[in-house]
C-alpha cells in the first residue's frame, strides 16, 4: 500500500477506515517500518484532525504542517520521536498538503 492510495481514498471512506489504512501503511510499508505503534497513533491523530479539510479538497496548509511539525519537534523527547520519525511524520503530512 502506498501513501497516494490512502490520499485518494480519504474522500470516499469514513474516518475509521482512513485510520486503519494509515495504520496499515505505516506498519507494512518498508519506508515507515521504524515507526512504533505510539508514533503511528500520533500520525493517525494528526491526519484525523484535518480529515474534513482533506475531504473538501483543501488539504493541509503549509502553515499548519509547519506548526504541527514544530509542536512535534518541541515534544520529541516526551513523545519518544527520533529524527527519522520526525522526518517520516513530516513527509506523510506533506503528502496531504494542498
C-alpha positions as CSV (number, residue, x, y, z in Angstrom):
1,X,0.0,0.0,0.0
2,X,1.3,3.4,-0.9
3,X,0.6,6.8,0.7
4,X,-1.0,8.1,-2.5
5,X,-3.6,5.3,-2.3
6,X,-4.6,6.4,1.2
7,X,-4.8,10.0,-0.1
8,X,-7.2,9.0,-2.9
9,X,-9.4,7.1,-0.5
10,X,-9.8,9.8,2.1
11,X,-12.7,11.4,0.4
12,X,-14.7,8.3,-0.1
13,X,-14.2,6.5,3.2
14,X,-15.3,7.0,6.8
15,X,-12.8,8.2,9.4
16,X,-12.2,4.8,11.0
17,X,-11.2,3.2,7.6
18,X,-8.8,6.1,6.8
19,X,-7.2,5.5,10.2
20,X,-7.0,1.8,9.6
21,X,-5.4,2.4,6.2
22,X,-2.8,4.8,7.7
23,X,-2.0,2.2,10.3
24,X,-1.6,-0.5,7.7
25,X,0.6,1.8,5.6
26,X,2.9,2.7,8.4
27,X,3.1,-0.9,9.6
28,X,3.6,-2.6,6.2
29,X,5.5,-0.1,4.0
30,X,9.2,-0.5,4.3
31,X,9.8,3.2,4.4
32,X,7.9,3.6,7.7
33,X,8.9,0.4,9.5
34,X,10.9,2.5,12.0
35,X,7.6,4.0,13.4
36,X,6.4,2.3,16.6
37,X,2.7,1.9,17.5
38,X,2.7,5.2,19.5
39,X,4.1,7.1,16.5
40,X,1.5,5.5,14.2
41,X,-1.2,6.7,16.6
42,X,0.3,10.1,16.5
43,X,0.1,10.3,12.7
44,X,-3.4,9.0,12.7
45,X,-4.4,11.7,15.2
46,X,-2.7,14.4,13.2
47,X,-4.4,13.4,10.0
48,X,-7.7,12.9,11.8
49,X,-7.7,16.5,12.9
50,X,-7.5,17.6,9.3
51,X,-9.6,15.0,7.6
52,X,-12.5,17.4,6.9
53,X,-10.2,19.8,5.1
54,X,-8.8,16.9,3.1
55,X,-12.2,15.6,2.1
56,X,-13.3,19.0,1.0
57,X,-10.3,19.3,-1.3
58,X,-8.5,21.9,0.7
59,X,-5.8,19.6,2.1
60,X,-3.5,20.7,4.9
61,X,-1.9,24.1,4.6
62,X,1.8,24.6,4.7
63,X,1.4,26.8,7.8
64,X,-0.5,24.1,9.6
65,X,2.2,21.5,8.7
66,X,4.9,23.8,9.9
67,X,3.0,24.4,13.2
68,X,2.3,20.7,13.8
69,X,6.0,19.8,12.9
70,X,7.2,22.5,15.4
71,X,5.0,21.1,18.2
72,X,6.3,17.6,17.5
73,X,9.9,18.8,17.5
74,X,9.3,20.6,20.8
75,X,7.8,17.5,22.4
76,X,10.1,14.9,20.6
77,X,11.7,13.7,23.8
78,X,8.4,13.3,25.7
79,X,6.9,11.5,22.7
80,X,10.0,9.4,22.0
81,X,10.5,10.6,18.4
82,X,13.8,10.2,16.7
83,X,15.0,12.4,13.9
84,X,14.0,9.8,11.4
85,X,10.5,9.6,13.0
86,X,10.1,13.3,12.7
87,X,11.1,13.2,9.0
88,X,8.6,10.4,8.3
89,X,5.8,12.2,10.0
90,X,6.5,15.4,8.1
91,X,6.7,13.5,4.8
92,X,3.3,12.0,5.5
93,X,1.8,15.4,6.4
94,X,3.3,16.9,3.2
95,X,1.5,14.3,1.1
96,X,-1.8,15.8,2.3
97,X,-0.7,19.3,1.5
98,X,-2.7,21.3,-1.0
